[in-house]
Amino acid sequence: QAPAWEPPVDVIETADAISVHVALPGAVAESVLVELQPGAITISARRLFPLGASENQRTRIHALEIPYGRFERRIGLPVQALFLVGRKLQDGCLTLTFSKNKEST
């Protein structure tokens, strides 16, 4: 199934590491798949639509700005020179921490 949206990301590099921060409000941590590929990482999952009313009640949507459905984001990184050392989903933000392979930099 084709991705419906791409989450925004921040990529921050220091001398020893690269941090990738992905905005995933409402995503379940266990559903997020992180794949290391040659020259990139891919982050994907599905963000379900929260139905606040039961099926027997009429529901009126007044605004719908937060994206829902399957998402995927490919981020170009030299993954052959990186090691994933940290993964945390907290407060709607996925943070991936990669240490650098000193011999490849």
ROSEMAR-597333 format. One record per atom (N, C-alpha, C, O, CB): residue in three letters; atom name; x, y, z negated. Coordinates in Angstrom, 1 decimal. Atoms other than C-alpha are relative to their C-alpha. Last residue first. Glycine has a CB too. Layout:
# ROSEMAR-597333
 residu atome      X      Y      Z
    ala    CA      X      Y      Z
...
***
This chain:
# ROSEMAR-597333
 residu atome      X      Y      Z
    thr     N    0.2   -1.4   -0.1
    thr    CA   34.7    9.2   -8.6
    thr     C    1.2    0.7    0.4
    thr     O    1.2    1.9    0.5
    thr    CB   -0.5    0.6   -1.4
    ser     N    0.7   -0.4   -1.2
    ser    CA   34.7    5.5   -7.9
    ser     C   -0.1    1.5    0.2
    ser     O   -0.5    1.9    1.3
    ser    CB   -1.3   -0.7    0.1
    glu     N   -0.9    0.4   -1.1
    glu    CA   37.3    4.4  -10.6
    glu     C   -0.6    0.4    1.4
    glu     O    0.1    0.5    2.4
    glu    CB    0.2   -1.5    0.0
    lys     N   -1.2   -0.9   -0.1
    lys    CA   35.5    6.4  -13.3
    lys     C    0.9   -0.3    1.2
    lys     O    1.5    0.6    1.8
    lys    CB    0.8    0.0   -1.2
    asn     N   -1.1    0.9   -0.1
    asn    CA   32.2    4.5  -12.8
    asn     C    1.2    0.9    0.3
    asn     O    1.3    1.4    1.5
    asn    CB   -0.2   -1.1    1.1
    lys     N   -0.7    0.1   -1.3
    lys    CA   29.7    7.1  -13.8
    lys     C    1.1   -1.0   -0.2
    lys     O    1.8   -1.1   -1.2
    lys    CB    0.6    1.4    0.3
    ser     N   -1.4   -0.4    0.2
    ser    CA   27.2    6.6  -16.5
    ser     C    0.7   -0.2    1.3
    ser     O    0.4   -1.0    2.1
    ser    CB    0.6   -0.9   -1.2
    phe     N   -1.0    0.8   -0.7
    phe    CA   23.5    6.7  -15.5
    phe     C    1.4    0.4   -0.4
    phe     O    1.7    1.6   -0.4
    phe    CB   -0.1    0.1    1.6
    thr     N   -1.4   -0.5    0.2
    thr    CA   20.7    8.0  -17.7
    thr     C    1.0   -1.0    0.7
    thr     O    0.9   -2.2    0.4
    thr    CB    0.3    0.1   -1.5
    leu     N   -1.0    1.0   -0.3
    leu    CA   17.1    7.6  -16.6
    leu     C    1.4    0.6   -0.1
    leu     O    1.7    1.7    0.4
    leu    CB   -0.2   -0.6    1.5
    thr     N   -1.4   -0.4   -0.1
    thr    CA   14.5    9.8  -18.2
    thr     C    0.9   -1.2    0.2
    thr     O    0.9   -2.1   -0.6
    thr    CB    0.4    0.8   -1.3
    leu     N   -0.9    1.1   -0.1
    leu    CA   10.8    9.3  -17.5
    leu     C    1.4    0.5    0.1
    leu     O    1.7    1.3    1.0
    leu    CB   -0.3   -1.0    1.2
    cys     N   -1.2   -0.2   -0.7
    cys    CA    8.7   12.2  -18.7
    cys     C    0.9   -1.2   -0.1
    cys     O    1.3   -1.6   -1.1
    cys    CB    0.8    1.3   -0.4
    gly     N    0.3   -0.1   -1.4
    gly    CA    5.1   12.0  -19.8
    gly     C    1.2    0.2    0.9
    gly     O    1.0    0.6    2.1
    gly    CB   -0.9    1.2    0.2
    asp     N    0.7   -1.2   -0.2
    asp    CA    5.9   12.7  -23.5
    asp     C   -0.2    0.3    1.5
    asp     O   -0.1    1.4    2.0
    asp    CB    0.8    1.2   -0.6
    gln     N    0.5   -0.7    1.2
    gln    CA    8.4    9.9  -23.6
    gln     C   -0.6    1.3    0.4
    gln     O   -0.1    2.0    1.2
    gln    CB    1.2    0.2   -1.0
    leu     N    1.2   -0.7   -0.4
    leu    CA    9.4    7.3  -21.0
    leu     C   -0.6    0.6   -1.3
    leu     O   -1.1   -0.1   -2.1
    leu    CB   -1.0   -0.9    0.8
    lys     N    1.0   -0.3    1.0
    lys    CA   13.0    6.2  -21.7
    lys     C   -1.1    0.8    0.6
    lys     O   -0.9    1.7    1.3
    lys    CB    0.7    0.9   -1.2
    arg     N    1.3   -0.1   -0.6
    arg    CA   15.7    4.4  -19.7
    arg     C   -1.0    0.3   -1.1
    arg     O   -1.2   -0.5   -2.0
    arg    CB   -0.4   -1.2    0.9
    gly     N    1.1   -0.4    0.9
    gly    CA   19.4    4.4  -20.6
    gly     C   -1.3    0.2    0.9
    gly     O   -1.2    0.7    2.0
    gly    CB    0.3    1.3   -0.7
    val     N   -0.2    0.2    1.4
    val    CA   22.6    2.9  -19.4
    val     C   -1.1    0.4   -0.9
    val     O   -1.1    0.1   -2.1
    val    CB    1.3    0.7   -0.4
    leu     N    1.2   -0.4    0.7
    leu    CA   22.0    2.5  -15.6
    leu     C    0.3   -0.4   -1.5
    leu     O    0.3   -1.5   -1.8
    leu    CB   -1.3   -0.6    0.5
    phe     N    0.5    1.1    0.8
    phe    CA   25.6    2.2  -14.2
    phe     C   -1.2    0.5   -0.8
    phe     O   -1.0    1.5   -1.5
    phe    CB    1.0   -0.7   -0.9
    leu     N    0.7   -0.3    1.2
    leu    CA   26.8    4.5  -11.4
    leu     C   -0.5   -1.3   -0.7
    leu     O   -0.7   -2.3    0.0
    leu    CB   -1.2    0.9    0.3
    ala     N   -0.9   -0.6    0.9
    ala    CA   29.4    4.4   -8.6
    ala     C   -0.6    0.2   -1.4
    ala     O    0.0    0.9   -2.2
    ala    CB    0.6    1.2    0.5
    gln     N   -1.2    0.9    0.1
    gln    CA   27.5    2.0   -6.3
    gln     C    1.0    0.5   -1.0
    gln     O    1.8   -0.3   -1.5
    gln    CB    0.6   -0.2    1.4
    val     N    0.2    1.0    1.0
    val    CA   24.4    4.1   -7.2
    val     C    1.1   -1.0   -0.1
    val     O    1.3   -1.7   -1.1
    val    CB   -1.3   -0.7    0.3
    pro     N   -1.0    1.0   -0.3
    pro    CA   25.7    7.1   -5.2
    pro     C    0.0   -1.2   -1.0
    pro     O    0.9   -1.3   -1.9
    pro    CB    1.4    0.6    0.0
    leu     N   -1.1    0.0    1.0
    leu    CA   22.4    8.9   -5.6
    leu     C    1.1   -1.0    0.4
    leu     O    0.7   -2.0    1.1
    leu    CB   -0.5   -0.3   -1.4
    gly     N   -1.3    0.4   -0.4
    gly    CA   19.6    9.7   -3.2
    gly     C    1.0    0.3   -1.0
    gly     O    1.2    1.4   -1.5
    gly    CB    0.3    0.9    1.3
    ile     N   -0.9   -1.1    0.3
    ile    CA   16.2    9.8   -4.9
    ile     C    1.4   -0.5    0.4
    ile     O    1.9   -1.5   -0.1
    ile    CB    0.0    0.3   -1.6
    arg     N   -1.4    0.5   -0.3
    arg    CA   13.3    7.8   -3.6
    arg     C    0.9    1.2   -0.2
    arg     O    0.7    2.3    0.3
    arg    CB    0.1   -0.6    1.4
    arg     N   -0.9   -1.1   -0.2
    arg    CA    9.9    8.6   -5.3
    arg     C    1.4   -0.6    0.2
    arg     O    1.9   -1.4   -0.6
    arg    CB    0.1    1.0   -1.2
    glu     N   -1.4    0.5   -0.3
    glu    CA    6.9    6.4   -5.2
    glu     C    0.9    1.2    0.2
    glu     O    0.5    2.1    0.9
    glu    CB    0.0   -1.0    1.2
    phe     N   -1.1   -1.0   -0.3
    phe    CA    3.4    6.8   -6.4
    phe     C    1.3   -0.7    0.2
    phe     O    1.5   -1.8   -0.2
    phe    CB    0.1    1.0   -1.2
    arg     N   -1.4    0.5   -0.1
    arg    CA    0.3    4.7   -6.3
    arg     C    0.9    1.1    0.3
    arg     O    0.6    1.9    1.2
    arg    CB    0.1   -1.2    1.0
    gly     N   -0.2    1.1   -1.0
    gly    CA   -3.0    6.3   -7.4
    gly     C    1.5   -0.4   -0.1
    gly     O    2.2   -0.1   -1.0
    gly    CB   -0.3    0.5    1.4
    tyr     N    0.2    1.3    0.5
    tyr    CA   -3.6    9.6   -9.2
    tyr     C    0.3   -1.0    1.1
    tyr     O    0.4   -0.6    2.3
    tyr    CB   -1.5   -0.2   -0.5
    pro     N    0.1    1.1   -1.0
    pro    CA   -2.5   13.2   -8.7
    pro     C   -0.1   -1.4   -0.7
    pro     O    0.4   -1.6   -1.8
    pro    CB    1.3    0.0    0.9
    ile     N   -1.0    1.0    0.3
    ile    CA   -3.4   15.8  -11.3
    ile     C   -0.1   -1.2    1.0
    ile     O   -1.2   -1.7    1.1
    ile    CB   -0.1   -0.5   -1.5
    glu     N   -1.3   -0.5   -0.5
    glu    CA   -5.4   18.6   -9.7
    glu     C    1.1   -0.9   -0.3
    glu     O    2.2   -0.9    0.4
    glu    CB    0.3    1.3   -0.6
    leu     N   -0.8    1.2   -0.1
    leu    CA   -9.0   17.4  -10.0
    leu     C    1.3    0.4    0.7
    leu     O    1.5    0.4    1.9
    leu    CB   -0.8   -1.1    0.9
    ala     N   -1.3   -0.3   -0.6
    ala    CA  -11.3   20.1  -11.3
    ala     C    0.8   -1.3    0.1
    ala     O    0.6   -2.2   -0.8
    ala    CB    0.8    1.1   -0.9
    his     N   -0.1   -1.4   -0.2
    his    CA  -15.0   20.2  -12.2
    his     C    1.4    0.4    0.5
    his     O    1.5    1.5    1.2
    his    CB   -0.2    0.7   -1.4
    ile     N   -1.4   -0.4    0.1
    ile    CA  -15.7   16.5  -11.8
    ile     C    0.1    1.5    0.3
    ile     O   -0.4    2.0    1.3
    ile    CB    0.9   -0.8    1.0
    arg     N   -0.3   -1.2   -0.9
    arg    CA  -19.3   15.7  -12.6
    arg     C    1.5    0.4   -0.2
    arg     O    1.9    0.6   -1.3
    arg    CB   -1.0    1.2   -0.3
    thr     N   -1.3   -0.6    0.3
    thr    CA  -20.1   12.2  -14.0
    thr     C    0.2    1.1    1.0
    thr     O    0.0    1.0    2.2
    thr    CB    1.2   -1.0    0.1
    arg     N   -0.4   -0.8   -1.2
    arg    CA  -23.6   10.7  -14.2
    arg     C    1.3    0.8   -0.4
    arg     O    1.4    1.3   -1.5
    arg    CB   -1.1    1.0    0.4
    gln     N    0.2   -1.5    0.1
    gln    CA  -23.8    8.2  -17.0
    gln     C    0.4    0.6    1.3
    gln     O    1.3    0.2    2.0
    gln    CB    0.7    0.6   -1.2
    asn     N    1.4   -0.2    0.0
    asn    CA  -24.3    4.4  -16.6
    asn     C   -0.3    1.5   -0.1
    asn     O   -1.5    1.9    0.1
    asn    CB   -0.6   -0.7   -1.2
    glu     N    0.6    0.1   -1.3
    glu    CA  -20.7    3.9  -15.5
    glu     C   -1.5    0.3    0.1
    glu     O   -2.0    0.6    1.1
    glu    CB    0.2   -1.4    0.5
    ser     N    0.3    1.3   -0.3
    ser    CA  -19.4    5.3  -18.8
    ser     C   -0.6   -0.1    1.4
    ser     O   -1.1    0.9    1.9
    ser    CB   -0.9   -0.7   -1.0
    ala     N    1.4    0.3    0.2
    ala    CA  -17.8    8.7  -18.8
    ala     C   -0.3   -1.5    0.3
    ala     O    0.4   -2.0    1.2
    ala    CB   -1.0    0.9    0.8
    gly     N    0.5   -0.4    1.3
    gly    CA  -14.2    9.6  -19.3
    gly     C   -1.4   -0.4   -0.3
    gly     O   -1.7   -0.5   -1.5
    gly    CB    0.2    1.4   -0.1
    leu     N    1.5   -0.3    0.0
    leu    CA  -12.9    7.7  -16.3
    leu     C   -0.4    0.2   -1.4
    leu     O   -0.4   -0.6   -2.3
    leu    CB   -0.7   -1.3    0.6
    pro     N    0.7    0.2    1.3
    pro    CA   -9.1    8.1  -16.3
    pro     C   -1.5    0.4    0.1
    pro     O   -1.9    1.5    0.2
    pro    CB    0.6    0.9   -1.1
    phe     N    1.0   -1.1    0.3
    phe    CA   -7.8    7.6  -12.8
    phe     C   -0.7   -0.2   -1.3
    phe     O   -1.3   -1.3   -1.5
    phe    CB   -1.0    0.2    1.2
    leu     N    1.5    0.2   -0.1
    leu    CA   -4.9    5.2  -12.9
    leu     C   -0.8    1.2   -0.3
    leu     O   -0.4    2.1   -1.1
    leu    CB   -0.4   -1.2   -0.9
    arg     N    0.6   -0.8    1.0
    arg    CA   -1.3    6.2  -12.2
    arg     C   -1.5   -0.1    0.2
    arg     O   -2.0    0.3    1.2
    arg    CB    0.5    1.5    0.0
    arg     N    1.4   -0.5   -0.3
    arg    CA    0.4    3.5  -10.2
    arg     C   -0.5    0.7   -1.2
    arg     O   -0.4    0.3   -2.4
    arg    CB   -1.0   -1.2    0.3
    ala     N    1.0    0.6    0.8
    ala    CA    4.1    2.6  -10.1
    ala     C   -1.4    0.5    0.4
    ala     O   -1.5    1.0    1.5
    ala    CB    0.3    0.4   -1.5
    ser     N    1.3    0.2   -0.5
    ser    CA    7.3    3.5   -8.3
    ser     C   -0.9   -0.6   -1.1
    ser     O   -0.4   -1.2   -2.0
    ser    CB    0.0   -0.9    1.3
    ile     N    0.9    0.1    1.2
    ile    CA   10.8    4.8   -8.8
    ile     C   -1.4   -0.1    0.5
    ile     O   -1.9    0.8    1.3
    ile    CB    0.2    1.2   -1.0
    thr     N    1.4   -0.2   -0.3
    thr    CA   13.4    4.3   -6.1
    thr     C   -0.8   -0.3   -1.2
    thr     O   -0.6   -1.3   -1.9
    thr    CB   -0.5   -1.0    1.2
    ile     N    0.9    0.8    0.9
    ile    CA   17.1    4.7   -6.6
    ile     C   -1.4    0.3    0.5
    ile     O   -1.7    1.4    1.0
    ile    CB    0.2    0.5   -1.5
    ala     N    1.2   -0.7    0.6
    ala    CA   19.5    5.7   -3.9
    ala     C   -0.6   -0.9   -1.1
    ala     O   -0.3   -2.0   -1.2
    ala    CB   -1.0    0.2    1.2
    gly     N    0.1   -1.5   -0.1
    gly    CA   22.8    5.1   -2.0
    gly     C   -1.2    0.7   -0.6
    gly     O   -1.4    1.9   -0.3
    gly    CB    0.0    0.3    1.4
    pro     N   -1.2   -0.6   -0.4
    pro    CA   22.4    1.3   -1.7
    pro     C   -0.2    1.5    0.3
    pro     O   -1.0    1.9    1.2
    pro    CB    0.5   -0.7    1.3
    gln     N   -0.2    0.4   -1.4
    gln    CA   19.3    0.4   -3.7
    gln     C    1.3    0.7    0.5
    gln     O    1.8    1.6   -0.2
    gln    CB   -1.1    0.5    0.9
    leu     N   -1.2   -0.6   -0.5
    leu    CA   18.6    0.5   -7.4
    leu     C    0.3   -0.6    1.4
    leu     O    0.3   -1.8    1.6
    leu    CB    1.2   -0.4   -1.0
    glu     N   -0.8    0.9   -0.9
    glu    CA   15.0   -0.2   -8.1
    glu     C    1.2    0.8    0.4
    glu     O    1.2    1.9    0.8
    glu    CB   -0.8   -0.4    1.2
    val     N   -1.1   -0.8   -0.5
    val    CA   13.0    1.4  -11.0
    val     C    0.9   -1.0    0.7
    val     O    1.3   -2.0    0.2
    val    CB    0.8    0.6   -1.3
    leu     N   -1.0    0.9   -0.6
    leu    CA    9.5    0.0  -11.5
    leu     C    1.1    0.9    0.5
    leu     O    0.9    1.9    1.2
    leu    CB   -0.5   -0.9    1.1
    val     N   -1.0   -0.8   -0.8
    val    CA    7.1    1.9  -13.8
    val     C    1.1   -1.0    0.4
    val     O    1.8   -1.6   -0.4
    val    CB    0.6    1.2   -0.8
    ser     N    0.3    0.1   -1.4
    ser    CA    4.2   -0.3  -15.0
    ser     C    1.0    0.7    0.9
    ser     O    1.0    0.5    2.1
    ser    CB   -1.4    0.6    0.2
    glu     N   -0.2    1.4   -0.6
    glu    CA    5.6   -1.1  -18.4
    glu     C   -0.3   -0.1    1.4
    glu     O    0.1   -1.0    2.1
    glu    CB   -0.9   -0.9   -0.8
    ala     N   -1.4    0.3   -0.2
    ala    CA    5.9    2.7  -19.2
    ala     C    0.3   -1.4    0.6
    ala     O    1.2   -1.5    1.4
    ala    CB    0.7    0.0   -1.4
    val     N   -0.3    1.0    1.0
    val    CA    2.2    3.4  -18.5
    val     C    1.5   -0.5    0.2
    val     O    1.8   -0.8    1.3
    val    CB   -1.0   -1.2    0.0
    ala     N   -0.5    1.3   -0.5
    ala    CA    1.9    6.6  -16.5
    ala     C    0.3   -0.9   -1.1
    ala     O    0.9   -0.5   -2.2
    ala    CB    1.2    0.2    0.9
    gly     N    1.1    1.0    0.0
    gly    CA   -0.3    9.4  -18.0
    gly     C    0.5   -1.4    0.6
    gly     O   -0.3   -2.3    0.6
    gly    CB   -1.1    0.5    0.8
    pro     N    1.0   -0.1    1.0
    pro    CA    2.1   12.2  -17.1
    pro     C   -1.1   -1.1    0.2
    pro     O   -1.6   -1.3    1.3
    pro    CB   -0.7    1.4    0.0
    leu     N    1.0    1.1   -0.2
    leu    CA    5.0   10.9  -14.9
    leu     C   -1.1    0.1   -1.1
    leu     O   -1.3   -0.8   -1.9
    leu    CB    0.7   -1.3   -0.1
    ala     N    1.3   -0.4    0.6
    ala    CA    7.4   13.9  -14.4
    ala     C   -1.1   -1.1    0.3
    ala     O   -1.5   -1.2    1.4
    ala    CB   -0.5    1.4    0.4
    val     N    1.1    0.1   -0.9
    val    CA   10.8   12.3  -13.5
    val     C   -1.3    0.3   -0.8
    val     O   -1.6   -0.4   -1.8
    val    CB   -0.1   -1.5    0.6
    his     N    1.3   -0.2    0.8
    his    CA   14.0   13.2  -15.2
    his     C   -1.1    0.1    1.0
    his     O   -1.1    0.8    1.9
    his    CB    0.1    1.4   -0.8
    val     N    1.2   -0.2   -0.9
    val    CA   17.2   11.8  -13.7
    val     C   -1.2    0.1   -0.9
    val     O   -1.5   -0.8   -1.6
    val    CB   -0.1   -1.2    1.1
    ser     N    1.3    0.2    0.7
    ser    CA   20.4   12.1  -15.8
    ser     C   -1.0    0.3    1.1
    ser     O   -1.0    1.4    1.8
    ser    CB   -0.2    0.9   -1.2
    ile     N    1.0   -0.7   -0.8
    ile    CA   23.9   11.7  -14.2
    ile     C   -1.3   -0.4   -0.7
    ile     O   -1.6   -1.5   -1.0
    ile    CB    0.0   -0.5    1.5
    ala     N    1.3    0.7   -0.2
    ala    CA   26.9   10.9  -16.4
    ala     C   -0.9    0.8    1.0
    ala     O   -0.7    2.0    1.3
    ala    CB   -0.8   -0.2   -1.3
    asp     N    0.1    1.5    0.3
    asp    CA   30.5   11.5  -17.3
    asp     C   -1.3   -0.7    0.4
    asp     O   -1.3   -1.9    0.4
    asp    CB    0.2   -0.2   -1.5
    ala     N   -1.2    0.6   -0.4
    ala    CA   31.4   15.0  -15.9
    ala     C    0.0   -1.6   -0.2
    ala     O    0.6   -2.3    0.6
    ala    CB    1.2    0.5   -0.9
    thr     N   -1.1   -0.5    0.8
    thr    CA   27.8   16.1  -16.0
    thr     C    1.3   -0.7    0.4
    thr     O    1.3   -1.5    1.4
    thr    CB   -0.3   -0.2   -1.5
    glu     N   -1.3    0.8    0.0
    glu    CA   25.1   15.7  -13.4
    glu     C    1.0    0.7   -1.0
    glu     O    1.1    2.0   -1.0
    glu    CB    0.6   -0.1    1.4
    ile     N   -1.1   -0.8    0.7
    ile    CA   21.5   16.7  -13.7
    ile     C    1.2   -0.8   -0.1
    ile     O    1.2   -1.9   -0.6
    ile    CB   -0.5    0.5   -1.4
    val     N   -1.2    0.8    0.1
    val    CA   18.7   15.5  -11.4
    val     C    1.1    0.8   -0.5
    val     O    1.4    1.9    0.1
    val    CB    0.4   -0.7    1.4
    asp     N   -1.2   -0.8    0.2
    asp    CA   15.2   16.9  -11.9
    asp     C    1.2   -1.0   -0.1
    asp     O    1.1   -2.0   -0.7
    asp    CB   -0.1    0.9   -1.4
    val     N   -1.1    0.4    0.7
    val    CA   12.2   15.2  -10.4
    val     C    1.0    1.1   -0.2
    val     O    1.1    2.0    0.5
    val    CB    0.7   -1.2    0.7
    pro     N   -1.2   -0.9    0.0
    pro    CA    8.7   15.9   -9.2
    pro     C    1.1   -0.6   -0.9
    pro     O    0.9   -1.2   -1.9
    pro    CB   -0.4    1.4   -0.5
    pro     N   -0.2   -0.8    1.2
    pro    CA    6.4   12.9   -8.8
    pro     C    1.2    0.9    0.2
    pro     O    2.1    0.6    0.9
    pro    CB    0.2   -0.9   -1.2
    glu     N   -1.4    0.0    0.5
    glu    CA    5.6   11.8   -5.2
    glu     C    0.1    0.8   -1.3
    glu     O   -0.2    2.0   -1.2
    glu    CB    1.0    0.4    1.1
    trp     N   -0.6   -1.3    0.4
    trp    CA    2.0   11.1   -4.1
    trp     C    1.4   -0.3   -0.5
    trp     O    1.8   -1.5   -0.7
    trp    CB   -0.8    0.6   -1.1
    ala     N    1.0   -1.1   -0.1
    ala    CA   -0.4    8.5   -2.5
    ala     C    0.7    1.4   -0.4
    ala     O    0.2    2.4    0.0
    ala    CB   -1.2   -0.2   -0.9
    pro     N    0.1   -0.9    1.2
    pro    CA    2.2    5.8   -1.9
    pro     C   -0.9    1.2    0.3
    pro     O   -1.0    1.7    1.4
    pro    CB    1.4    0.5   -0.3
    ala     N   -0.8   -1.2   -0.1
    ala    CA    1.3    3.4    0.9
    ala     C   -0.1    0.9   -1.2
    ala     O   -1.2    0.9   -1.8
    ala    CB   -0.4    0.8    1.3
    gln     N    0.8   -1.2    0.0
    gln    CA    0.0    0.0    0.0
    gln     C    0.9    1.2    0.0
    gln     O    1.9    1.3   -0.7
    gln    CB   -1.0    0.0   -1.2
***
